[in-house]
Amino acid sequence: MQAALAIGSAAEYLARAALANHDPLLLAAHTSAKSLIMLSRANSTGPISPSDLRTIAISEVWTRLGQINTRLTPEVLAATKHVMNVRNAAAHMALVETADLEKAARALVSIIDALHPVGNRDEGDFWPDSLRDSVQLLRLNIATVAQRRAQAKIDLAREHYRSLLQGVMPAERERTQVFLEDRGVHFVARERLRKESAVCPACGRRGTVTYLVEEGEPEHSFDETRGGMFVDYGWSRVLSFSAAVFQCPVCDLQLSPDEFSGVDLDVDLEDETEDIEDPYADWEPDEDYLRGR
């Protein structure tokens, strides 16, 4: 919900700034004489209280910008309506659909690209460096939802990592991070698990990939020697590994399996064979077996 409010607010504030850059009077509500005078370039009466200032609705802001800015195509103007609808749903009903929110994020990028430059600011001034990779993926139609979501998680983890080390003395930073790495991660499951270390794609520290272990069927291995004797190699089974989650105890990044392909994270493990006890050691024939039934 906070993301929906932030996306809508960002679009509205930038739209009003862009319209004011052309002429502040374009923002004034025509029903308010004080506001018209206040926002007029010929104003000589001084400012009025912000609570008394009346401006046009955001829908009218987009309409006026559409008449001024030729880059606000019908497609971009349609995107502005979606962004505002998502913001309003969050503000008035506390309702946000994931698909609508992701569409609103992509729409915000296209809106910002169309509105800039505003005054002496360009698109590069709007996005912080920490979000540039995510913004680029939002521009690309070839990027999958999982790739965009993974990059957004990485950006958030990097910001958390930066905040974590802010104020920590340089001499203490390495020790702090090693301590956090050693906290380990927790994954609750009834299945057999295996954990392997992996470099975190967000902060570069040591994270953990948790695998679900699939146990194959027991197999009995033996080999015949030249003398006709048999060497019993005992029982074994094949273990297959399926990556379930990546977790970093330092920056708190957590990635699900569908997000692995969108980041530089190698999670493939080769099958292994483990020796086991004879699974039939305690087996005894019952009556049906003895009678061939």
Helices and strands as residue ranges (DSSP letters): H 2-22, G 24-27, H 33-39, G 50-52, H 58-68, H 74-93, H 98-115, H 123-126, G 129-131, H 132-139, H 145-165, H 170-181, E 193-199, E 206-215, E 219-224, E 230-247, E 254-255, G 257-262, E 272-276, H 287-290
